[in-house]
Amino acid sequence: MPALPVDDLKPGMILQAPVCNLDRQLLLGAGAVIGERHIRLFQSWGIVEVTVRDAETAPAAAAGTGPVDPGAAELADREVCQVLSHQMIDSPLMLEVRRLLVARKLHKRHFREAA
């Protein structure tokens, strides 16, 4: 999928490529589920466009569990941010840790609901 203007992003979309600021600091890694907070982060850093995965062909962010509910992704992101609140949440390392924790929470919830 071609680059999409940040203003056209919707929560629940999945990044195809990592998003970095002008200093080459990672803001959000490839494969991350985009939330409202991420969109605001991109806008505050002056990011104009990002590349997202095509919804029909993209694997789900939660390790093949099907489409990701944007509300569930946003809730998981808030829960992870609460746990990591004492950390520098916007550092490249912590952004990746956060992305992985959110994906894991979504994956676990999917299997709990399926049981």
N, C-alpha and C positions, 0 to 999 in steps of 0.2 A: 504494500500500500504506500502511496506517496506521502510526503510530509503533510501534516495536518496543522493548521493554525491553532495555537494554544486556546484561543477564544472559542474554537469549535469542539474542544475536548469534552467528553462526558465521563462522569464517574463510571468505573467498571471497564473502561477500555484498557488494553494491554499494550505496554510499550514494546515496540519491535527493536529499538536501539536505545542504548543508554543516553541519558540527558545530562550534559555537563555545562557548567557556567563558563565564562570567558577565561577563567583561571584554570580550566580543565579539571575542576573539582566535580566529582560525581554528585548529581542531585537525585537521580533515580535510575536504577539499573534496568537493563533489558529484561522483559518478562514480568515486570512489576505491574500490578493492577493500579490504575490511576484513580485517585480519590479527589474530592473537592480540595483537600489540603494541598495535594500535589499541584493542582492547577494554579492555586494561589501562589505556591512556591515558585513555579515557572514564571508566572507573571511578575512577581517581585524581583526575580533575577533577570528579567528582560528577555526571556526565552520566547522566540517568535513562533516557532513551529517544532513539532516532534513527529517521529514516525511511529505509528501504532500498527498492531497486527490486524489483519482482515478478520472480522468477526466470524465469517463462515469457515475459514480455513485454519484459524488459530487454535492451538491446543489450549485448554483451560489453564489458567494460572495455578490452580490448585492441583497440579499433577494429574491432569486427565480426568477430572471429576465432572466435566460438563461446564456449561456457562456459569460464570460467577455473578451472583446477585450483587449489584453495586452497593446496596444497603448493607449486606453482610460484609463486604470488603471494607466499607467505611467503618463499621462497628469493630471489626477485627483490628483495623489500623488504630482506632482510638484506644482499644484495650492494650495494644502493644506499646503505644506512646505513654500510657499511664505507667506501665511497668518500667519503661526506659526513661522516665521523666528526669531522673538525676544525671543522665548522660547528655553529652553534646549530640542531640538527636539529628542535627543537620550536617554532621561530619560525614564524609563519604563512607567510612567504615560503618557507622551506625545506621546510615540509610540502607545499606545492604543488609545488615543484621535485621533491621526493621522489616525490609521486604521479605526476607526469608521467614521471619516469625509470623508475619501476616499470612503468607502462603501456607505455612504449616497449620495455623489455626483454621483456615478455610478448609484445608484438606481433612483435618480431624472432624470438623463440624459436618462435613459432607458424609463421612462414614458413620458418624453417630446418628445422623438423620436417616440414613439408608438402612440402619439395623432395626 
